[in-house]
Amino acid sequence: MVGRVAGAPVLVTPSWFLGAVVLTVVFAPTVSRFAPRMATTGVLVVAFAFVLLLFASVFLHEVAHALVARARGQRVTELAVTLWGGHTAYTGAAGRPLDGALIAVVGPVTNLVLAGAMWALFELQPMMTVPAMLLFAGAFSNAFVGLFNLLPGLPLDGGQILESLVWGATGSRTRGTVAAGWVGRAVAVGVVAWALLWPLRHGLSPSWVTVAWAALIGAFLWSGAGEAIKGAHRREELGKLSVSTLAVPAVTVPATTSVAGLPAVVASRPGAVVVVVGDRGEPLGWVDPTAATAVPVDQVATTPVEAVVVPFPPGSAVDPRLAGTELLHRVARASAGARIIPVVDAGVVTGVLDVARVAAAVRRS
């Protein structure tokens, strides 16, 4: 971790160092052609300076995503600089199409603004020096990154914008994701086709270096698009999960009840979980049947039910109307490692939710 932005840690992954070395070597010949008398060490230093400039631009791209995500109510959990540039992770998913579009578009816009600023500074240079060359290269690379990321296919930012547009038009986020995913696959094929066909159209042979880079980028885009499509179908299946279908019935008893009274309560609601409530009906915990049966017969009348209760974590109650990813996020936040949490509707305990049962339903989905 090298710092924090929007409350989230900023990480530089080991793959970034590999990418920095590769890009330095790739850009070094350009520096050599510009300054043929420069020593090899100087060439590598200038090339590495360009790489740092490029990754700083990518970092600002991710910072823009993070700041807007937080402004739209998301909790940013990580900003990472990687081999492929970077990514921003935040909890949950955009609740509305506009949220997703705004979070996505600010990244490429940041690069285009940087490209414009660097070009303006380049135009102010009286002669073509090494700093001027770096400004020119920075303007070009930022313009490329910004425009490329606006291509309308996942996993690119433009794909997220397309996803939001289709989502807003159809009311279905799944349709938006699937549509943007298939367009992303088309973009992946287009990148490789461009590397092969563009030189041929101009009577030239394709460069194997360009084709290799295009193939790597195409593979990355194809994989990301495929994962997005699969994720959309998983999200749709998870959307069918709800508290109402997963909850187990509950029967409540006051904390003053003795263990002797439990058999009659259980007999009145077979299969229900016994929940102990406080004076105001608030759920305190659930009765562990094994602990209850372990109480000696001669002590059941004098043993309070609280002695065989497994307490609920504070604030763990869930609403019976919760469903989908909202339900999963709520359970993850509230369960605090508990096996069972209460279901409460308007202050009344209506059932309990077995966390293991929720997890099993997620695995099936």
N, C-alpha and C positions, 0 to 999 in steps of 0.2 A: 504494500500500500504506500502511495506517495503523497496522499492528501485526501481531502474530502470536498465534495461539491454537492450542493443541494441536500446535505445531510448524509450523503452516501460515500463510501470509500472509493478512491480512484486507484485502479490496479494496472500495473504494467506486466503483462503476461510474458513468460519466457519466449513465446513465439514471436513477440515483437522484436526481440534482439536478432532473431534469424531473419525476419523481414527487413530490418534495418541494414544488416550486412548485405543481403541480396540486392536491395535497392541502391545501396552505396556503390556496389560493383557495377550495376546496370547503368547508373548515371555518370560514373567516372569517365567513360569515353566521350560523353558530351562535354564535360569540363575540359578534357584534354584537347578536343578540337577547338574549343573556344580559346584556351590558353596553352598553346603547344609547347611553350618554353617552361611551363610550371613543372616543378619537381613532382614525382609520384606522390610523395607525402602530402604536398599541398593539394594535389588533385583529389586525393581521398578525403582530405579535410573539408574541401569545398563540397564534394559530393555528399558527405555525411551531413554537412550543414543544410543542404537541400532536403535530405531525408528528415532531419529534425523539424524543418519548416513544414514539411508535408504532414508529419504526424501531429504537429501542433495544430494544424488546420483541422485534422480529423478529430483531435481532442475537443476543439471548440465546437465542432459539429455535434459531438456527443453531449457536451455541456448544454447546448441549446435544447436538445431533446430532454435532458434531465430537468432543466428549469421549467419548461412548459409542462412536462408531465407532473411536476409537483404543483404547479399553478392550477392544473386541472384536477387536483385532488388525489393524485397517486403518490405512493411512498417510494421514492427512488432507493434501490438497494445496492446498485453497483454501477460504476462506469469503468470500462476496461479498454485498454489499448492492446490490440492483438495483431497477429500476422496479417489479417484481412482488413485492418483499419481499427475498428472498435465497435463496441455495442454498449447500450444503456439498458439496464434491467430495472423494472419497477413492479411493485406488487399489483395483482389484479389485472384487469383488462379495461380498456377504455369503455366507459359506460354508455357513451353516445358516439354516433358516427363523427360528429364534429371534434370530439376529443382526440380520436385516433388521427384524423386528418391534420389537426394543428400540431400534435406531437411529432408527426412524421415530417411535415413540410418545413419546419424551422431548421432542420439539419442542412438540407441542400441549400436553402436560402442563405444560411450562414456562410457556406462555401462560396456562393455566388457573390455575396457582399465582400468577402475577403478577396476574391478574384478582382473585383472592381477596384478595391482599395490598392492592391498591389500593382495593378495596371496603371493606375493614376500616378503612383510613386515612380513606376518605371518610366513613364512619359516625362517626368520631371528631371530625369538623369541627363546630364550634359553629354555623357559619352558612355559607350558600352563597356562598363567595368564588370568585375566579378560580382559585386553587390547588385548591379543592374541586371546581370544575367540571372541571379537568384530571384530577383523580383519578377522577371519575365517568366521564369520556370514556375514560380509560386502562383502567379496569376493563371497560367495555363493549366496547371495541375488542379487548382481549386475550381476553375471553370469546368474541367472534365469531371471531377468528383461530384460537383453539384448537379450537372446535367445528367450524368450517368445514373445517379441516385434517384433522379426524377422519372426514370423509365418506369412505365406502369406495370410492374410485375414484382411479386414477392420473391425474395425477401427484401427487396430494395424499398426505400422510403416511398417512391412513387407507387409501389404495389400496395403499401398501406393506405395511401391516399385513394387509390382505385377501390380498395376494399371498403373504405368508408363511404365512397360515392355509391357503390352498389348496395351496401348495407342501408344507406339512407333512402335509396330509391325503392328497394324491395322490402325493407323492414327485417331482413334476415342477415345477420352477420355471417352465418355459415356460407350463404350464397356469395357474399362479398369476398370472403377468404378464398373459396374455391375458384371463383372467377379470376381473382388476382394471382392465385397460384398457377393456374393454367397459362395465364399471360406471362408469368415469370418463367415458366418452362419454355415458352416461345422465345422470350428474350435470351435465354441461355443458348438455345439453338442458333438464334440470330447472331450472337457474339462470335460463335465458332464459324458460322457461314460467312460473316463479314471478313474474318481473318483469311479465309480461303479464297473467296470469290472476288473481293475487291482488287487484289493485285492482278488476278487473271483478267479482269475486265479491262485493265490498263496495260495488258500485254506483259506483265511481270510474273515472276515465280513467287509464290507465297514464302515468306520468311518463316523458317521453322521455329525461331524464337517467338515471333508474334503468334504463330499458331499454338505453340505450347502454352503461352500465357493465356490466350483466348480459351484454350481447352480447360485450363485450371479455373479460370473465372466462370466459364460455362458450367463446369461440374459443380462449383460452389453454388451457383444460382439454381441449377436444377435440383440439387439436394435440398436447398433451403425452401424452394417452392413445393417440393414433395412433402417435406415436413410440415409446412403450413397447411397443405390440403388435409393431411392426416390429422393434424391438430384440430382443424375445423370440425371434422367428423367426430373426433373424441369429445370436443367441447359440446357438440350437439347431443351426444349420448349422455354426457354428464348433466346437461340441462334437464334431462328427464328425472334426475334424482331429486327427491324432495323429502322434507321432514315428515310430511303426512304419510308417505309410503314406507319410510324406513323406521318410524318411531314405534316403540313397544308401549302398549297401554300401561297406565300406572294407577295405583290406588293410594290415596294419601291417609296418613295417620298423624295425629298430633304427637309432639315430642314427649308428652306425659304418658303415652301408652306404654304398657308393660309388655314384655316378650310373650307373656301368657295370652295376650289378645291377638297375636299375629295369625295363628291358624284360622281363626274365624274370618279375619280380613282377607287372607289369601283365598279361602274357600268362596268368598263372595265374588271375587274376580279372578277366576282361574287364568293363569298365564300372565297376569299383570305383575309389574314390579312394585314393591311397597316403597313409597317415598315418604319420608318423615318431613313434616312442615312445621314452621314456627307459629307464633301467636298470630301473625298477620297472613298466614298461608304461604309464606316464602319457603321454597324448597331448601332443606338443610342437607339431605343426603338420602341414600337408598339403603335398604336393609339387605345385608349379606345373609342369604339363607343358610349358608354353612355355619356362620358364626351364631345365628339364631338357634339352630338345632344343637349346637355344642353347649348351650347353657344348661346346667343340671336341672332336672325336673323340679327339684325342691326349691329352686331359685328363680324360676321363670316368672312367678307372680311378683317378685320384688325387684326384678332386674328391668330397668327402664330401656325402652327400645333404642335410645341413644347409644347404649353400650354395644350394639351390633350394627351400627350405621357406618357406611362409608361416605364421608363428607363430599359434597359437590364443591369444586373449585369456585371461589367467589366470582360472580358475574358470568357463570358458564351457561346460564339458561339460554335456549334458542327459541325463536318464534316458529310456530307450526307452518307458517307460510313460506319459510325459506326454501330455496331450491337452487339447483345448479351450482355454478362456481361460487356464488354468494354463500351458499350453505357450506361448501368446503372451506372457504376462507374463514367463516365464522367458527366452525368446529376447530380448525387449526389454531385460531387465536385463543379460543375460550376453554378448550378442554384441558390444557395444562397437564397433559399426560394422563388424565383421568380416563377410566374405562367407560363410564356412563355419565351423561349429562342430562339435566332436566329439560323438558319441553313445556314452556309456559305461555299461555294465551290469556291476555288481559288479567294477569295476576293469578291465574288458576293453573295448577299443574295438570296437564292433560296426558302426559306420557313421558317416556325417557328415550334418549337416543344412545344406542350402543355404538361407540366409536369404531370398534372392530367390524361391526356390520356395515358401517359407512365405507370403511376401507375396502371391504370385500366387494361392495357394489361398485366402487371406483375401479377396482381391478377387472371386474367383469366388463365394465364399460370400455 
